[in-house]
Amino acid sequence: MTVVVGVKAGSSTAAIRLARTEADYRKVPLVAVMAHGTDSALGTPGGRPLSMPPSEADRHEAAESTLRQAVTEALGDQAAGVQLLVIAGTASSVLVQAARKLDADLVVLSRRPVHSPAWLLGEVSQHVLRNAPCPVLIVPETDS
C-alpha cells in the first residue's frame, strides 16, 4: 500500500505536501511519479531545425532530475523518504499503471491554478479519476 503523487514540473508543490501528510497519516510510503514522453519529428515546429533528438536515457535523466528537484523544493528535509518513479509514457496512463502496480491507497494530483485560462480539470485528472483503482484527490495549486 502506498500514496502516489503525480508530479508535473513547477505546479505540484501543494499536491506533494498533501500527499506527504496523507502517507504519514496512513503510515505508508509516498511515491512521487513523473511521466516523460518522446520527442517526435512530426511535433517539431516548422521554424525549428531538426537536430539529434535526445535519447531515451537523456529524457529519463532529465525527468528524474526535475522530479527530485520538485519533491525537494516541496518537502525540504522530509523528501528523503520519498520514492521517485519516472516512467516513459503519457501522464494519464503512467499514473493509473503506477497506482495499480503499487497497490495505491490514494492518488494525489494537482489542479491548475484558478486563474489559469482553463481552470477546470484537465485530461490527465479526468483520465485518472475514471480509471484509478483507488480514490483520487485533486489539490488546487496556489498561484505562488
N, C-alpha and C positions, 0 to 999 in steps of 0.2 A: 504494500500500500504506500502511496506517495501523494504529494501535491505537485502538480505540474503547472508551471507558469510559462505562457508563451511570451517571448521577448522579441520586440521589434526595436531596432536601434533608435534611441532618442525619445521614445514615447511609452516606456513601460515601467517607469520608476514606481508609481503608485501600485501597479499590479504586483511587482516584485516584492514590495514591502508587505502588502496584504497577504500574499502567498506565504511569505516567511512567518507571519503571525499565525496563519491557518495551519501550517506544517508544525509549528511549535505547539499549538493548541492540541492538535491531533496526535502529536508525538510520532510523526512520520517524516521521512526525508523529503527535502524540497529538490525538485529537478527543474532547472531552467532550460527551456527548449527554444532553439532558433533554427529556422529553415533557411537554406540558401539555394538559389536557383542557378540555372546555367545561362550563360550569355548566348544569344543566337544572332547570326548574321542577318536574319530576317528582321530582327528587332532593332537593328542599328539605324540611328537617324541618317538621313540621306547625306547630310553635310559632313558627317564624321568618317574619316578614312578607316577602312578596316585594318586592324592590326592583329597581332597574335593574341587570340583570346586567352584569358587566364585559365590555367589548368584547374582541374577539379581539386587538387591539393591546395592550390593557391586560394580558391574560393572558400574551401573549408577552413583554412587557416585564418583568413580574414574574418569570416563569420564567428569563429571561436574567439578571436581577439575582441571583436565587438561585443559578443555575449559576456565575456569575462569582465570587460570594462563596464557594461551596463549593470551587471549584478554588483560589482564592487562599488560603483557610484551610488546605487540604491541602498545597499546594506552596510557598507563600511566593514567593520570588524566581523559582522555576522555572515559575511559572504563566504567564509572559509568552509563551511559545511555544505554548501550548495553544490549539487552535481550539475555539471554543464553538459548539454547534449546538443550537438549540431548535426543536422541531417539534411541531405540534399533532397529537394522537392518543393512542392508548393506548401505554404504555411498551413493552410487548412488541413490538407491530408497528413502532413507531418505531425501536427498536434493531435489529431484523432488517433493516428497509429501509435504515437508515443503514449497517449493515455491508456490505450488498450494493452500495449506491451508492458507498461509499468504498473498495471492494475491500479490506476489512479483513483484516489478518493474524490479528488476535485481538480478541475482545470480552471486556472485564473488567467483572464485576458484583460488587456486594457482597451478602452473605447477611445475613439478620437476625442480631442478636446471639444468642449461645447461650442466654441467659437470657430471651429473649422468649417469649411464650406459644406461638408456633408457630415453632420453630427449623428446621424442615425447609424445603426450597426452596419458594419461593412461585410463584405463577402466572407472573410475569414471567420468572424464572430458568428455569423449566421450558419455557416457550414459546421463549425464546431458545436454550436448549440443543437443542431439537428442530429449530429452523428456521434457525439462523445458518449462513451459508456458510463459516464458519471455526471454529477452536477457540474455546471459551468457557472462561474462567477465573472461578470463583466464589471470592471472597475473604471469609473471615469478618471481620465488622466487630467491632471491640472495643467494650466497654461504656463506654469513656471518652469 
